[in-house]
Amino acid sequence: MMRIFASLIAAFTLLSPLAGHAQAFPNKPVRIVVPQTPGGASDALARIMATKLAARWGQPVVVENKAGAGGNIGMEEVARAPADGYTLLMSYVGTHAINGALYAKLPFDPEKDFAPVATLAVLPFVVLVNASLPVKTLGELVDLSRRQSVAYGSAGNGSVNHLLGEMFNATTGVKFLHVPYRGASPAMTDLIGGQIQTVFTSLPSAAGFIRDGRVRPLAVTSAKRSAGFPDIPTIAESGYPGFDVAPWFGFFATGGTPAAVVRQMNADINELLRSPDVIEKFNAAGAEPFATTPAQFGAILKDDIAKWSKVVKASGAKLD
């Protein structure tokens, strides 16, 4: 009996550090690295969640923008961070599922060097035009492009914005001229200024400009309309059935982060995604809350890496 009791004590001693670590998390500030410039969808969603998580955890949750190299600079920082859950990556399909096919070599493995924590949202991109452009529908924009050159701006070669434009070209048979920028914000600035005619950009990054009338939305890229912008038709409704692109956004931790910590973060985040306040804030930004388990998130990532690699190959986009 004493031997059995001693064995149980030993087993408990071995397990207790992990249990204590999970229960104590977090006991210091948490960083969320956003590998894009301020003002985009990743930044907007990260800041909504940072405020809510700080209140829930009783610890500061700080958002840091680490833009550059198509998101790879910020991603590498998280990949090399301590695997303790205190550094999170705010990622999305563009950086995590596309860059592996776009860049000849990455300083990290998009799957092995990161631990999927939780998806946050899916959101459509939106086709915008300069408010003074004489088109009111997507069909009118297509007709205009057959009479004159139409340039669309993107966040850079191989970005989701760029690839969406190429997918639209292939779907409609038109040829919008691609103009890459160093991020979505400068592309939006030139759209408002009239230097380019259209952009494909995320709804959260465009919401304020749509509401104040500085740009005109023509269609969203998802299969259904956005709850936050129900008056904007879909591309499918506009005469191009089957067009459906609504990228996911979510949190990753450094690969090797304890599973107990990942599970706790996932549970906390998913509970927040069910709260009316977060749903309202996401919908106002054009996003739809999307909750998964870490395993489901990992499976989604794997499928999207395969899917988007085909799109990148078809576009011919490559970066060093």
N, C-alpha and C positions, 0 to 999 in steps of 0.2 A: 504493500500500500504506500509506504513512504517513497519507494522508487517511482511509482506512478505519479505521486504528488510532485516529486522533484522534476519529473519530466514535463509535467504541465506547467510548472513555474518557469522552466527553461524555455518552453515554447512561447509562453506569454512574453517573456523578456525579449525574445527575438522579434516578435511581431509588434510589440508596443511602440518602438520608434516610428514605424510606418503609420500606425494608427494615430499616434500623437501628432505626427507631422501633418496628416490630413486634417485632423480636428483643429490644429493651430493655424492652418492656412486661412488667410494671410496674416502674418504678424509684423509686416512692414510694408512700405509702399510698393505698388505694382505698376510696371511700365507697360503701356501699349504702344508699340512701334507701328506707325503708319508709313509704308514705303512710298507714299505719294505726297504731293504738295497739298497745303491746306485748301479747303474749298470744294474738294471732290466728294464723291459718295463714301469712299472709305473713311475719310476724315470726319464727315458728318455723322455716320453711324458709330464710329469709335467714340466720339465725344458724347453722344447720347448714352451709350452703354457705360462709359467711364464714370459719369455722374451717378448713374444708378448703382453700379457695382461699388463705388466708394461708400455710398450710403448703406449698402447691404453689408459690406465687409468691415466697415469702421476703420478703413485705412485709405490714404490717398491713392487714387488711380490716375496716373499722369499720361497724357497722350503726347508722343514725340513724333514729329514728321521727319523722316529720313529718306528723302526722295533721291532719285538718281539711278541711271542705268536700267530704266524700265522697271524699277522696284527692287532690283537685285541688291542694292546697297543696304536697304533696310532689312531685306530677307536674310542676308548674310550675317548681319549683326545679331538677329534673333537665333539663327542656326548655331552661332558660336557662343551664345550666352549660357550661363549656368542652367542646368536642366532642373529647375526647382519651381517653375510656374510663376516666378516673379517678373518675367519678361514675356509678353504676349505679342504676337504678330497679328495685325489687322490685315487680312489678306482677302483676295477675291480671285475669281476665275482667271482674270488677265495675268496676274503675276504668278499664280501658283500652277495653273494648268497650261498656260500658253508659252511662258518663257523658255521652258525646256526644249520646245521645238523651234523656237525663234533664235536662241543664242547657240553658237557653236559649242560653247563650254560654259558651265555655271560653276561657281565656287562652292556649291552645296547641292545636295540631292533634294528635290522638292518633296519627296515622300519620306525618305529615311531620316532626314535631318530635322523633321518637324513632327509634332504630335497633334493630330486634329483634336480640337477641344469642343467647339460648337459652331454650327452655322448660326448666322444672325438673321439674314434676310435674302430674299430674291427680289430683284427689281428690274424692271424693263429699262432699256435705253430709249431715248426719244429722238425723233428726227425734228430738228429745229431749223428755221430759216430766219434771216434778218427781217425785222418787222416791216421794213419798207419794200421788201421784195414782193412783186405783184402776183403771189401765189397763195391760195388759201387751203389747198388740199395736196395730198401726196401725188395724185394724178397730175395736177397742174405743174408740180415741180418736175416730174418726169417729162412732161410735154415741153417745158422750158428748156430742159437739158438737151432735147433733140434739136433745138433751134440755136442755142448758144452754150458756151462753156459754163459748167457749174462746178465750183470748187468746194470740197468739203474738208474741214479741218479735223485733226485727230490729236490724241495725246502723244503720238509718236508712231513710228513704224512698228507694226506688229501688235499695237495696242488693240483692245477690244473695239474701240471707236474705229480704228483703221479697218479691222477685219469685218466689222459690220457693214462698212461702206462697200467693201469688196463683195460681200455676200449679197448686198442689195443690187450692186451692178450686175452680178450673175443672175439674180432673180428677174430683174426687169429688162435686161439687155441694154441698159444705158451705160455711160462711162463717165461718172463723176470724177473730176480731177482730185487726187489726194494731195493734201498739204499737211505734212506732219509738223507738230509743235512740240515744245518741251513741257508737256502737261496739258490737261484739259482746260485750265483757267486761261492761258494765253489764247487758246483756240476760241474760247467763248468771247474774249475781249475783241478779237478780230471779227467774229461774227456780228457782234453788236455794232462795231465800227464800219461794217460793210466791206471789209477786205476779202471776205469769203462769203459764200451764199448759204451754206448749210453745215451742220455738224450732226453726228450721231453721238449723243452723250447721255450719261446717267441722269435719271430724273432728280435725285437729290442735289446734284451739282447745278441743275437748271431751274429748280423750283422757284427760287426768288425772282429770277429773270422772267420766267413765264408769268408770274403773278403781277409783276409791275409793267408788263407789256413791252419789254425791251426786245424780246424774241417771240416768234410765233411757232407754237408746236403743231406739227402736222400729223404725227402718228407715233405710237409706242411699238416697240419691237416684240413684246410678249404676245401670247395667244389670247390673253384677256386684258381688258382695260384696267388701268391702275385705280385702286380704291380712292387714292388721294386726288386723282385728276380724271374723273369719270367721263369728262366731255371729250377727251382726246381719243380718237379711234385707233384701232390697231392697224398695223401694216396689212394683216390678213383681211381685215374689213375694208381696206382701201383698194382692194383689187388684186392682192398678191397672196392667195391662200397658202397656208402651210408655213408661213414665216413665223418663227417663234424662238426668240432669244431673250432669256431673262437670267442674267448671271447671278451666282450666289456670292455672298460675302460672309466671312466668318473669322473666328479666332483660332490661331495655332499657338502651341507652346513649343519650346525647344525639344527636339527628339530626346527621349530618355527621361522626360519628366515623369515622376511617379504616377502610376495609374490612379491611385487614390486621390491625388490632387486634381488630376484631369477630370475624374468623375465628379468631384465636388464642384469644380468650376462649371462643368456642363450642367449640373442640376441647378445651380444658382442662376446661370444665364437663361436656361430654359424657363425657369419660373418667372424671371423678369420679362421674357418675351410674351408671356401670357397676361401680363398686367395691362389694364386699359390705358394707362398713361404712356407706356412704351409703344403699344399698338397705335395710339393716336399720333405720337411723334413720328414713328416710322411712316405711317400712311401720309402724314402731312409732307414728308420728304419724298413721297413716291415709292416707298419701299413696303414690302409685305413680310412680316415676321415669318421666319422659317426655322423650326426647331428640329434637331436631329441628335442622335447619340454620337459619341466619338467614332464608333465603328461605322455607322451609316455615313458620317462625313468622310471618312477615309475611303469608302467605296465610291462615293460621288466623285471625289477627287480623281481616283484611278480611272473612272469612266470618262471624265472630262479631259484628262490628259490625252487619252486615245482619240476622243472626238475632235478636239481643237488642233491636234497635230495634223490632222487631215486638212483642216481649213487653212492652217499656216502654209502647208505644202502647196495647196492649190493657189494661194495668193502669191507665192514666190518670195514672201518676206523673209529676210535673214539679217541678223545682226551679229557683230563680232563681240 
